[in-house]
C-alpha cells in the first residue's frame, strides 16, 4: 500500500544517524548547515519568498502602494497576513545573521482568534523539517561545538574547518562535563547524532504554559531533580537531574511559551539568561545548562498591557521582539479564510449561496475598522479591499489616508474569525430540511447572536446598524440583480440592444442631427432623441446627463477604432453598464408573476417560472433558497 510505504520512507528518512566527532567536523567543512543555529534552520525551512511587484495588479497596487512585496510559500494559506509574516521572517533573518534578534524573545501580540496560535503551529512544523547535530546521549541536545573552548579552540576550528567564531561561543552542559571526566579528557569518545526536531517526541520543539499564578516553580522551564535517582546519585549530581523543562527540551530548536505574561515574573527569569547569555541555571547547584534556540511567546493584548505598565519589568521588555498580529482587514482575504475553514470540515459539499461568505466577511471587517472622519465606513472597507471608488464615492479617501488616521492599533479589536465561523456553522444548520447557507439566514442569526453576546449597548447598536444600513440594503441590490438576470433569459442581448440604441441616439443628439430608424422609417428630431435618452437615464438618477452622453460617445468611438468598427460589449464601460442595468430593472412588474411562488395563471407562466428557478439553481442556489430569497426580496421592495 502506497500510504504505508510513504510512512516507512518518511520514518527512515528521519531516523538518527551516528558519527564520530572527527566525521562531524569534516561534515562542518562541507556543509554549513551542520553547525547552523535554530534561526538559520528555520529560515532554510521557510525557504525563499516569491517577489510580487504590485504595480502589475491594480488591486494590490492600491493596497501596497506599488511596492514589491515578499510572499512566502510556507505561509501561503495565511491570508491577509503579509505584514506579520514578513516581521516574523525578518526576526529569523536578523537572528541568523548573529544580530541582536538572536538574543530576543519572539512575541506574537494580537486579539483572540486572530491567528497567533496558527503562526506558532506553522513555525513548529517548519522547525521539524531541518535536522540538527547533537552529542549522543546529551539530555539537552547540545551542539558538539560546545565541547571546545572558544578562546583556545575557536581559531583552530575556524582555520581548519571554516567554522566562524560566533558558532563556538557555547558552553558545555554539566552532563558533558561529567562525561568528559569519565573519558579522562578524551573528547574523541563523544559520538555525534543527526536528529530531526519532533513535536511528538519533544525533541528540539517544546511547549510550556504559565501554570498556577501563585506558584513560583520554574521547573517547567529548567527541569528538576528526579527523586527516583537520588538512591544512586547525590542531589547535586548532574545524573540525578531530570532535564524535562521546556528550555532543556527545546535547545537547538523552538520553545513556545503560551500566554507568557500570565506567568509570575520570577518564572520568566530563566528566559532572560537563556536568551541573552545562551545558558540558564537549573534548580540544583551544578553549572549552567546551554540553550541555543528560539523562544516564541504569544498572548492577548490585555496581559501585555498589564505587564508593560509595570516598571519592574523593564529589563524584560527590552528583550522582546514584538510582532503584532491583527485581525484581517480585507474582505477578499477574510472570505478565503472562511473558505479554508469550510473546506476542512464536512460542510465542504454543502451549498453556500453566492454572497454569504462575503456578507459575513464584510460584517467582520466593519467591526474591526476604526470609524473614519467625513467618510462612510463601508467605503473605507472597500478601499481597504483594494477597490477604486473614484466614480462612486467622491468622499472616499485613499488607502494611506485611512491608515494614517486609524493609527497602529486598527484591527486589534472587533469580532474574531472564530466568532464568525461559529455564526457560519449556525447558518449552515439553520434550516432543518437542508444543510446550506444563505445571506438572509445569516443576517437573522447574526442579529440573534449580537443580542445574546450582551455587548455594551453602544457596540450592539453599531453592529445592528451595520447589518440593517449596509449589508441588508446592498444585499437587496445584489439579489435583485441575480433575480433579474435569471429572469431575463436573453439578458445580455437585451442589454446590448439598449447600449447600441443609447450610443446611436446620443451621437445624433450631440451632432444636433435628426435620426431615421432604418427598420421603422420613424424620424427622431433632437427633442425626441432627448426624450428617448432620458427614458434610459432617469432610472439611474444621472445628475449631469449632457456630460455623460459626450463621455460615452467618445469612449465608443475610441473603442470602435480598435474593434473593427463594431460597438464594444455593453458591459465594457462600467458607468453605462450601471445605467442600463437600472433601466432594465426599473420595470419589476413584469417579473412578479414569474418569480413569485404562488399558483400560476397559465402553463406558459408556470414554464417561465420553472426556467427562472432552474437558472437560479445554475447560479449556485438550492430550490429552497430560491424561494426564500425571492420572498425576502419582494418583501424588502414592498417596504422600501
Secondary structure, DSSP 4 states (H G I P E B T S, - for coil): -HHHHHHHHHHHHTS-EEEEHHHHHHHHHH-GGGS--HHHHHHHHH-PPEEEEGGG-HHHHHHHTT-EEEE-GGGTTSTT-HHHHHHHHHHHHHHHTTSGGGGSEEEEE--TTSSHHHHHHHHHHHHTTS-EEEETT-TT---GGGGS-TTTTHHHHHHHH---GGGG-----HHHHHHHHHTTT-GGG-EEEEE--BTTTTBSEEEEE---TT----HHHH-EE-GGGGGTS-TT-GGGEE--SHHHHTTTSEEEEETGGGS-HHHHHHHHHHHHHSEE--SSSS-PEE--SEEEEEE-HHHHHHHHT-GGGHHHHTTEEEEE-PPP--HHHHHHHHHHHHHTSGGGGSEE-TTHHHHHHHHHHHHHSPPPSSS-HHHHHHHHTT---TTT-TT---HHHHHHHH-TTTTSSS--HHHHHHHHHHHHTSSTT--EE-HHHHHHHHHHHHHHHT--HHHHHHHHHIIIIIIIHHHHHHHHHHHHHHH-TTHHHHHHHHHHHHHHHHHHHHHT--EE-TTT--EE-HHHHHHHHHHHHHTTT-S-HHHHHHHHHHHHHHHHHTTTTPPPPTTSSHHHHHHHHHHHHH--HHHHHHHS-SPPSSHHHHHHHHHHHHHHHHTT--HHHHHHHHHHHHHHHHH-
